[in-house]
Amino acid sequence: MTSGSTTSGGEHQDKWSAAERKRSKRYEGPVAPVIASLLIVIAWCVFILFYALYWSTGFNVYQNLIVTVVSLIITGIVIGIMWVIMSPRGYWRGGN
C-alpha cells in the first residue's frame, strides 16, 4: 500500500477521527466552575442545616433570617468571583 491510496480501513479511521473531534467539541465548556458551584451550594445548604439545628437556639426569627440572607449573599459573591477567575473570556463571547 502506498501512503496516497485509500482503503476501507482508512475511511473508517477518518470517520472515527471526525466523530472523536465532534465529541470532543461537545464537551468544551466551563466544567470546573459548574462542579465548584454545585459543591459551594451544597456546602451552603449543609451550613444552614447545621446552623438551624445547633447554633441558632439563642437567636430570634429575624436574627436567623439575617444570618441566612447574609450567608446566601456571601455564597453568591464567592461563586461570582470564582466564575470570573476560572472561566476563560471566550465563554461569554462565544469562542476565541
FIBA-622711 format. One line per 8 residues: number of its first residue (from 1); for each residue x, y, z of C-alpha. Coordinates in pm, 1 decimal, always signed. Layout:
N
NUM = X Y Z | ...;
END
This chain:
96
1 = +0.0 +0.0 +0.0 | +115.5 +348.1 -71.1 | +50.4 +636.7 +152.8 | -172.5 +800.2 -109.8 | -412.4 +509.0 -152.4 | -729.3 +490.0 +49.4 | -870.3 +169.4 +191.0 | -1192.9 +98.9 +368.4;
9 = -999.5 +84.1 +695.0 | -856.6 +429.1 +626.2 | -1202.2 +565.4 +554.1 | -1330.7 +412.6 +875.4 | -1042.2 +569.8 +1061.7 | -1121.9 +908.6 +904.1 | -1486.2 +877.2 +1007.4 | -1379.8 +773.0 +1357.0;
17 = -1149.6 +1070.7 +1396.5 | -1426.7 +1302.8 +1274.4 | -1662.6 +1153.3 +1532.9 | -1396.8 +1193.8 +1800.5 | -1344.2 +1556.6 +1704.0 | -1718.2 +1618.6 +1717.2 | -1744.0 +1451.4 +2058.6 | -1451.1 +1646.9 +2199.1;
25 = -1606.5 +1976.1 +2086.6 | -1934.4 +1881.6 +2251.2 | -1773.3 +1878.8 +2596.1 | -1599.2 +2212.4 +2567.5 | -1725.9 +2432.5 +2843.2 | -1682.8 +2550.3 +3197.2 | -1689.7 +2210.1 +3367.9 | -1473.3 +2304.4 +3667.8;
33 = -1671.8 +2617.4 +3764.2 | -2000.4 +2428.4 +3734.2 | -1879.2 +2149.8 +3963.8 | -1731.6 +2400.8 +4207.9 | -2057.8 +2599.8 +4208.5 | -2256.1 +2287.3 +4290.6 | -2017.0 +2199.1 +4572.2 | -2041.4 +2552.4 +4713.9;
41 = -2422.4 +2541.5 +4707.8 | -2418.8 +2201.2 +4880.9 | -2177.3 +2337.4 +5142.9 | -2408.7 +2636.6 +5197.5 | -2707.2 +2403.2 +5246.8 | -2509.7 +2197.6 +5498.8 | -2410.1 +2517.5 +5681.2 | -2771.5 +2637.4 +5701.4;
49 = -2881.5 +2294.6 +5822.5 | -2620.0 +2283.0 +6099.8 | -2689.7 +2645.2 +6187.8 | -3061.6 +2582.1 +6217.0 | -3016.6 +2265.8 +6421.4 | -2735.6 +2360.8 +6659.9 | -2626.3 +2725.1 +6662.4 | -2949.6 +2923.2 +6634.3;
57 = -3101.6 +2839.8 +6970.2 | -3035.1 +3182.4 +7124.5 | -3149.9 +3391.3 +6826.2 | -3497.1 +3506.3 +6730.6 | -3656.2 +3463.8 +6386.4 | -3524.7 +3794.4 +6248.2 | -3166.0 +3721.8 +6352.1 | -3187.1 +3378.0 +6193.3;
65 = -3324.4 +3535.0 +5875.3 | -3036.4 +3785.8 +5865.7 | -2778.8 +3507.4 +5907.6 | -2942.0 +3311.9 +5623.7 | -2958.7 +3611.0 +5388.4 | -2603.6 +3727.6 +5463.5 | -2464.6 +3376.2 +5415.7 | -2654.8 +3347.4 +5086.0;
73 = -2510.4 +3680.8 +4968.5 | -2158.2 +3570.0 +5064.0 | -2210.8 +3240.8 +4879.6 | -2326.7 +3428.6 +4569.7 | -2024.9 +3659.2 +4582.4 | -1787.0 +3363.9 +4616.7 | -1949.0 +3184.9 +4321.4 | -1941.9 +3503.3 +4111.7;
81 = -1573.4 +3568.5 +4182.2 | -1493.8 +3204.6 +4111.4 | -1667.9 +3223.6 +3770.6 | -1480.1 +3540.7 +3680.9 | -1145.3 +3386.0 +3774.3 | -1191.2 +3029.4 +3645.5 | -1383.8 +3086.3 +3322.8 | -1194.0 +3191.2 +3015.2;
89 = -1320.0 +3503.6 +2846.8 | -1428.0 +3306.3 +2542.0 | -1726.6 +3150.2 +2712.8 | -1903.4 +3484.2 +2731.8 | -1809.3 +3597.4 +2382.6 | -1885.3 +3273.0 +2201.7 | -1532.8 +3143.0 +2149.7 | -1187.3 +3283.1 +2072.0;
END
